[in-house]
């Protein structure tokens, strides 16, 4: 029984009734399938042709229900020579392997002339093979090395991010005061987020395991806990390693409290966070964490009815533990004017669960002359996702395993052996070309049912007209060249209209089947009679131009959906957050969100075009999003980022989204607030602390407009130039 994300396909005697050429073509396709999908295929064949035998990587030699050999194909002859048998020069290896186990044919392959021949039974082969297990151990070693390389790459990504974090929060710029306490808090928060998101890699892995888990659970083969409990336990060493790497690299480089006992607390918190979040991602199959923490110098103002989200978040306890450890250290025990230590004063300003009074902007505008230093601003609670109930899958009937696929292809050529009937008719070429220079894009998001397959087949063959489920058609002539690609229309009207417009093509009779008429008027004899090339006519037609235009819509088709999403988002969040009611500010808010959602969508498409698999794209986007969070200017303001590292700040897309959102809403507000004990207007605070200038809002708008274009053009370029299916 296979347990885990392994993909396997088992085939028994697939060559029965097939000639050697067809068998070779089928096995070639299976070999390519194993490389593309990274799966394993076990095929049983009797006396395969030499060219077919050479396609296999490993072979299992069986007789009498026992395994005589299992290992690499190239080592099979070496193993049998060790047993005393050698393949004849003109003998096929597959035939030799089958006959050497036969008592009748074994003697002819005995090669030690100085030793008398004695029959070697299958049991003897099996025992010798077990003694010489070094041959097939090589495969296990290569598999282990592959897994080790993937693990090392993931840890290298973590080390790279840790090194980048060190350069941003470097100790030479961090001092012990109320201003830099925010930066210490931000670095702790970012560390917790980084180790939490490191568990996102569990999502595709867990998703690939679910079909096997559900099957074994529903058939009462294994209980669900037999997978979940070991999976959670096995993640503990990796969580420990991640916490060691991150804490060892960043703790003293960022200049946290230098006491040795202070080092242990954040290490323990980060290790537990990583383990807990991996378990959450595995159980829910997608991230449903609530991340709420305030590390700015404003009083917390989370509504009381949402505080439950704060207390159920694992990050809450990680942040509390790491923060208490840091701000209760001896260096933060300097007593301030409020008769409290500096660390206590900072922690009190961020203490959760305190009762707060929330008033609206309209109420503030009426309270003229009153002190506004206690005004606070709240933060929105992120959406909490929920997992689908797996019990919904239990339905009557057979559920076919299916994964949505998207395939792009360009200049595809396909050949088959020329059928015997065509050769008898005088067709001289040995290979018949079925496809020629075919390019396109195919996306399938659902299973094609048997009914739909039969319907399509009947549409091409049956005398009655059956086209209600077929919306479009690609028709090719002999040689694989396209002569029609487009919509059929009602009762195939568009197809009929296209061919009737070609001079010399007979008109369609209403009593005929459109499929039969189509095949007759486009056959080779019809082309010869008309003296026309239907493929050439199609390439010059408006239909071909329309088809080419459709291929360029992969990018622009996203705009209406993003526009609708932005409109819904703004409609819900703008009044709920209670921003200033101004048409000018609302338009800026909508524009910023629309551009942000659009460039993130195109960035995801770009990551997919640069990655050979979904798993690689997931790791790549996780790395990029983590670095974006670091340089967005929120965890540590842009002016505080080291000068030699500031280029990372300016190229971060999220920087410009945050600039446009915050500056458009508050960059022109002159109302005074208390910042680190000093009165300062909101616009002045944004300039001095974040570097947001209201007069430069147009620059942010231009960059936001350019980012989707850059990512879309990059996606179009790489999707056309890269082809990972060649591997």
HELIX and SHEET records of a PDB file:
HELIX    1   1 UNK A   20  UNK A   37  1                                  18    
HELIX    2   2 UNK A   50  UNK A   53  1                                   4    
HELIX    3   3 UNK A   73  UNK A   75  5                                   3    
HELIX    4   4 UNK A   76  UNK A   83  1                                   8    
HELIX    5   5 UNK A   93  UNK A   99  1                                   7    
HELIX    6   6 UNK A  106  UNK A  109  5                                   4    
HELIX    7   7 UNK A  122  UNK A  131  1                                  10    
HELIX    8   8 UNK A  134  UNK A  168  1                                  35    
HELIX    9   9 UNK A  171  UNK A  173  5                                   3    
HELIX   10  10 UNK A  178  UNK A  197  1                                  20    
HELIX   11  11 UNK A  198  UNK A  201  5                                   4    
HELIX   12  12 UNK A  202  UNK A  218  1                                  17    
HELIX   13  13 UNK A  225  UNK A  250  1                                  26    
HELIX   14  14 UNK A  260  UNK A  284  1                                  25    
HELIX   15  15 UNK A  304  UNK A  306  5                                   3    
HELIX   16  16 UNK A  307  UNK A  312  1                                   6    
HELIX   17  17 UNK A  314  UNK A  327  1                                  14    
HELIX   18  18 UNK A  330  UNK A  332  5                                   3    
HELIX   19  19 UNK A  342  UNK A  349  1                                   8    
HELIX   20  20 UNK A  361  UNK A  366  1                                   6    
HELIX   21  21 UNK A  390  UNK A  393  5                                   4    
HELIX   22  22 UNK A  420  UNK A  424  1                                   5    
HELIX   23  23 UNK A  450  UNK A  461  1                                  12    
HELIX   24  24 UNK A  490  UNK A  492  5                                   3    
HELIX   25  25 UNK A  493  UNK A  500  1                                   8    
HELIX   26  26 UNK A  514  UNK A  521  1                                   8    
HELIX   27  27 UNK A  524  UNK A  530  1                                   7    
HELIX   28  28 UNK A  534  UNK A  539  1                                   6    
HELIX   29  29 UNK A  542  UNK A  551  1                                  10    
HELIX   30  30 UNK A  553  UNK A  577  1                                  25    
HELIX   31  31 UNK A  583  UNK A  609  1                                  27    
HELIX   32  32 UNK A  614  UNK A  631  1                                  18    
HELIX   33  33 UNK A  638  UNK A  640  5                                   3    
HELIX   34  34 UNK A  643  UNK A  645  5                                   3    
HELIX   35  35 UNK A  646  UNK A  650  1                                   5    
HELIX   36  36 UNK A  653  UNK A  666  1                                  14    
HELIX   37  37 UNK A  682  UNK A  685  1                                   4    
HELIX   38  38 UNK A  686  UNK A  690  3                                   5    
HELIX   39  39 UNK A  694  UNK A  696  5                                   3    
HELIX   40  40 UNK A  697  UNK A  721  1                                  25    
HELIX   41  41 UNK A  724  UNK A  726  5                                   3    
SHEET    1   A 2 UNK A   8  UNK A  12  0                                        
SHEET    2   A 2 UNK A  40  UNK A  44  1                                        
SHEET    1   B 2 UNK A  58  UNK A  63  0                                        
SHEET    2   B 2 UNK A  66  UNK A  72 -1                                        
SHEET    1   C 2 UNK A 405  UNK A 417  0                                        
SHEET    2   C 2 UNK A 431  UNK A 444 -1                                        
SHEET    1   D 2 UNK A 472  UNK A 476  0                                        
SHEET    2   D 2 UNK A 482  UNK A 487 -1                                        
SHEET    1   E 2 UNK A 672  UNK A 675  0                                        
SHEET    2   E 2 UNK A 678  UNK A 681 -1                                        
END                                                                             
